[in-house]
Amino acid sequence: MDKKDVVNKIVEVVTPFFEEKGYKLKSNNKFEKKNKNSIYLYEIDVAKSVKGYSLHLKLLLLNKDLSDGVNQIMKQVLSDKEIIYPANWTLKDIDDSIKIRSNIKDVYMLTDWRLLKEPQQSLKDFNDNFSIWFCSFNHIEDINNWNVQLIESVELAIKWFKLVDDNEYLIDNTDFIGLYLLKKANNQEKLKYKYDSILSRMKAQKQNTKELELFNRLLIS
C-alpha cells in the first residue's frame, strides 16, 4: 500500500457522506463546500516515515474577503522599517518571508481534533473512539474501526464548520482576523478592548509585540 492507495481508501469511505451535504472532491485529497463568502475545506494529509504512515486530517475555513483584508495590512506591517529581521537574512529571504506571511488563505484551522470532544466526554474516551486523526500505521485497515472513525470525522467536520463560520466566534477566537472584523463593524470600544487583551497576553508570554502594534496602528489609521 502506498500513499496514494491510503488517500484513495479514505476518499472512497467519506465521499458519499460529504456529497450528501453538498461537498465536492477537489485535488484528490480535499473536500470543499462554498457557503456565501466562505469555503469549508476538509483535507486528507498522509505522510510516510520509517514508522509507517501517519494521517493528519485538517479542517480549514477560508474567506477571501477577510484573508485579503488582513493580508494587505500584514504586508505593510512586515515591510515596515520597524520590523527587524535576522542579520544573516538576505533581501530575498526577507521578501520570501513577506510573501508567505502576507498570503495566508485560511482564517481558521483545526488540526487537533481533541478540541471537538463533548464537554462531558473524557479525553480518554474520545481518543479511544476517535484516534484516526493522528496515528501511525502500515495499512489503514490496521486501525480499529477505521471506516467508522472516518465517517465520524465527516460529522465532526460539518459541526465544526457551522460553529466557526460566524463573525462573533472569529472575533472571540482569533487575533488579527478578530481585530479586522471589529474594525469592519466599526466597533471601536470592543476593538480597543481586544487589542489591549492581545497585547497584555503577548507581553505576559514575553512575545515580541511589534507586529501587533503596527497592525493595529495601520488598522485604525
Residue pairs with C-beta under 8 A, 6 or more apart in sequence:
1 138
1 139
1 140
3 46
3 48
3 53
6 46
6 53
6 55
6 140
7 28
7 29
7 44
7 46
9 140
10 44
10 46
10 55
10 140
10 150
11 25
11 28
11 29
11 44
13 147
13 150
13 151
14 31
14 42
14 150
14 151
14 153
14 154
15 25
15 31
17 151
17 154
17 155
18 24
18 25
18 31
18 42
18 154
21 33
21 154
21 158
22 33
23 31
23 32
23 33
23 40
23 42
24 31
24 32
24 33
25 31
25 32
26 32
29 43
29 44
29 45
29 46
30 41
30 42
30 43
30 44
31 41
31 42
32 39
32 40
32 41
32 42
33 39
33 40
33 161
34 40
35 161
35 165
37 63
37 64
37 65
38 61
38 62
38 63
38 165
39 61
39 62
39 63
40 59
40 60
40 61
40 62
40 157
40 161
40 165
41 58
41 59
41 60
41 61
41 62
41 106
42 57
42 58
42 59
42 153
42 154
42 157
43 57
43 58
43 59
43 60
44 55
44 57
45 55
45 56
45 57
45 58
46 53
46 54
46 55
46 56
47 53
47 54
47 56
49 136
51 136
52 136
52 137
52 138
53 136
53 137
53 138
53 140
54 134
54 135
54 136
54 137
55 132
55 133
55 134
55 135
55 137
55 140
56 111
56 133
56 134
57 113
57 132
57 133
57 153
58 109
58 110
58 111
59 109
59 110
59 157
59 160
59 161
60 105
60 106
60 108
60 109
60 110
61 106
61 107
61 108
61 109
61 161
61 164
61 165
62 105
62 106
62 107
63 107
64 105
66 107
66 170
66 177
66 180
66 181
67 104
67 105
67 106
67 107
69 180
69 184
70 104
70 107
70 176
70 177
70 180
71 102
71 103
71 104
72 102
73 176
73 180
73 215
73 218
73 219
74 101
74 102
74 104
74 176
74 211
74 215
75 98
75 102
76 214
76 218
77 83
77 211
77 214
77 215
77 218
78 97
78 98
78 101
78 102
78 211
79 98
80 214
82 210
82 214
83 210
83 211
83 214
84 210
85 93
85 94
85 97
89 97
107 170
107 174
107 177
108 164
108 170
108 173
108 174
108 177
110 116
110 160
113 130
113 133
113 134
113 153
113 156
114 123
114 126
114 127
116 156
116 159
116 160
117 123
117 125
117 126
118 126
129 149
129 152
130 149
130 152
130 153
130 156
131 143
131 149
132 143
132 146
132 149
132 150
132 153
133 153
135 143
137 143
140 146
143 149
163 169
164 170
164 173
167 181
167 185
170 177
170 178
170 181
171 178
171 181
171 182
171 190
171 194
172 178
175 198
175 212
176 215
178 194
179 191
179 194
179 195
179 198
179 215
179 216
179 219
180 219
182 190
182 191
182 194
183 191
183 219
183 220
191 220
195 212
195 216
198 212
199 209
199 212
199 213
202 208
202 209
202 212
203 209
